[in-house]
Amino acid sequence: RIDQGIRSGHITHREARLLRGREREIERHEIAFRSDGIVSQRERQQLRSELVALRDDVERLMRNDRRNGRG
């Protein structure tokens, strides 16, 4: 979805870099949580919350109309 946002002009390269950094951070959390063989309910909730926040930010940026100098 981030790549789609770049292609459409809704997400800048700088924003994409920040969003991808957040993606990597979530992946690191997941790896750390799985390291003991068990992902607890609390850990699952944290991952879900981080993913929802990231998705919401991507969608918010996709709704911004920056094409043609607007926004």
C-alpha positions in Angstrom: 0.0 0.0 0.0 2.9 2.3 0.7 4.3 1.7 -2.8 0.9 2.4 -4.3 0.9 5.7 -2.3 4.2 6.7 -3.8 3.1 5.9 -7.3 -0.1 7.8 -6.9 1.7 10.8 -5.3 -0.2 10.6 -2.1 2.8 9.5 0.0 6.2 11.2 -0.3 9.5 9.3 -0.4 10.3 10.7 3.1 7.0 9.6 4.5 7.4 6.1 2.9 10.9 5.8 4.5 9.4 6.6 7.9 6.5 4.2 7.4 8.8 1.4 6.3 10.9 2.1 9.4 7.8 1.6 11.5 7.1 -1.6 9.6 10.6 -2.9 10.4 10.2 -2.0 14.1 7.0 -4.0 14.3 8.7 -6.9 12.6 11.5 -6.7 15.2 8.9 -6.7 18.0 7.3 -9.8 16.5 10.6 -11.6 16.3 11.5 -10.7 19.9 8.0 -11.8 21.1 8.4 -15.2 19.3 11.9 -15.8 20.6 10.7 -17.6 23.7 8.3 -19.7 21.6 5.2 -18.1 23.0 3.5 -14.9 21.9 1.3 -13.8 24.8 -2.1 -12.2 24.6 -0.6 -8.9 25.7 2.2 -9.2 23.0 -0.4 -10.0 20.3 -2.4 -7.0 21.4 0.6 -4.8 21.2 1.5 -6.0 17.7 -2.1 -5.6 16.6 -2.2 -2.1 18.0 1.0 -1.1 16.2 -0.2 -2.5 12.9 -3.6 -0.8 13.2 -1.9 2.6 13.9 0.5 2.1 10.9 -2.4 1.1 8.6 -4.4 4.1 9.8 -1.5 6.5 9.1 -1.0 5.0 5.6 -4.7 5.3 4.9 -4.8 8.9 6.2 -1.9 9.8 3.9 -3.6 8.1 1.0 -6.7 10.3 1.5 -4.6 13.5 1.3 -4.6 15.0 -2.1 -1.1 16.3 -2.8 -1.2 15.6 -6.5 -0.9 18.7 -8.7 0.3 20.8 -5.8 -2.8 20.4 -3.6 -2.6 19.7 0.1 
